[in-house]
Amino acid sequence: MVFETVSNMIAKQLKVDLSRVVPEAKLVEDLGADSANIMVLIMDLEDEYDMQVDDSAITELHTVGDVVSYIEELTQA
């Protein structure tokens, strides 16, 4: 369920086809995200999941799967 929500948000934010948003897709290299896109995405995810993404974690979120795993860990805690 988290993957569906996150992938839809990423596709909308980056204006890419949803079929390209797969767990192994790299946000920057494969999907064309830049730092501004990443920051907006993080803010949207924080609102969607009512959580705070740690600044140090942002640099570790390279793929769609990384983002999904991070959110799943935070929302289960």
Secondary structure, DSSP 8 states (H G I E B T S, - for coil): -HHHHHHHHHHHHHT--GGG--TT-BTTTTT---HHHHHHHHHHHHHHHT----HHHHTT--BHHHHHHHHHHHHH-
